[in-house]
Amino acid sequence: YNSRIMDKKKALAALASLAQGTRLDVFRLLVTAGPAGLPAGEIAAELSVPPNTLSFHLTHLKAAGLIRCRRAGRQAFYSANYDRAQALLGYLTENCCKRCG
């Protein structure tokens, strides 16, 4: 299985997950944070989102495969899944410019 290959079902799940303001903000923040990611508390503080609300949105992004979670002691660190994001972009643009030319 190539993690960069995306099918229509996965693309729809990812797009649906990003089609909500807070989740889009979380994803964009994690993309800029880099591979190390950010602890959940820092994400909540940065975006002024209550922890229980953030947890709900993180669950959606994880289910869509757009973010990853790792534990370090009692803290959960979240990071963007760059492979999945690139796969989504590839899926959306795979036929780009076929008719342009």
Buried (B, 14 or more C-beta within 10 A) or exposed (E): EEEEEBEEEBBEBBEEBBEEEBBBBBBEBBBEBEEEBBEBEBBBEEBEBEEEEBEEBBEBBBEBBBBBBEEEEEEBBBBBBBBBBEBBEBBEEEEEEEEEE
